[in-house]
Amino acid sequence: MRRIALTIAYDGTAYSGWQAQENAVTVEGTLRNAIRRLSGEEVQTVGASRTDAGVHALGNVAVFDTECPIPPERWARALNTFLPDDIRVTESWEASEEFHPRFSAHSKRYEYRITEDPIVNPLRCRFVCGVRGALDVDAMQRGAEQFTGTHDYSAFCSAGAQTPTRIRTITKCEVYRDGQEIVIGVEGNAFLYNMVRILAGTLIEMGRGAIPAESMAEIIESGDRTKAGPTAPPQGLQLVRISYDGE
């Protein structure tokens, strides 16, 4: 038995998130079906990030155990012949039995993209959040700078999330312009349910002047979800990369 690891990129628009569900089309379910068609095996996959419905990824990571003799580096190309065009396996390799894509990761980076044009370019509408009016990027950056550190981020977690602790470590949070788009980039050891989308909604409100940029630390300290901004739409969010030891 070998453990095969995959790096997966996908446009999440057509999927009900990553995690396999009985009555919904998901990225994980589609991937498992492709593995079954290729190898003849029913496998259990484990993903590094359970992205929500409509959220995208450039570098999610998943593993599965197999007895199929296909060389590890050939799984990527072989699986892509059974996958739809909006899901691509970009890399495959053999991992150790101890490797867990979520618990072995030491850092994840998410990016949230915004356009200030209310008429969103149809070639970008799946991948950006359109807002009305100009945003103060400097104010958003001031708020973002206060988001880093090790804190209880309950104020940035959707109600009902089940997790033993809401303490996370955020190592980087930045806001900058990339051409006609505004990018919110955030890196950390792990994230809570809807954490990045709530962060994006809060920073958008700071860019509008509706929430003071200097209040980010106070919002975190409060632990009160109602103090933060709204949950931003999913289409602006993408998981960019997951880093492991040695990277």
Helices and strands as residue ranges (DSSP letters): E 2-10, G 12-14, H 27-39, E 46-47, E 56-66, G 72-74, H 75-80, E 87-95, E 105-115, E 129-130, H 137-145, E 149-152, G 154-156, E 167-178, E 181-188, H 195-208, G 213-215, H 216-222, G 225-227, G 234-236, E 237-244
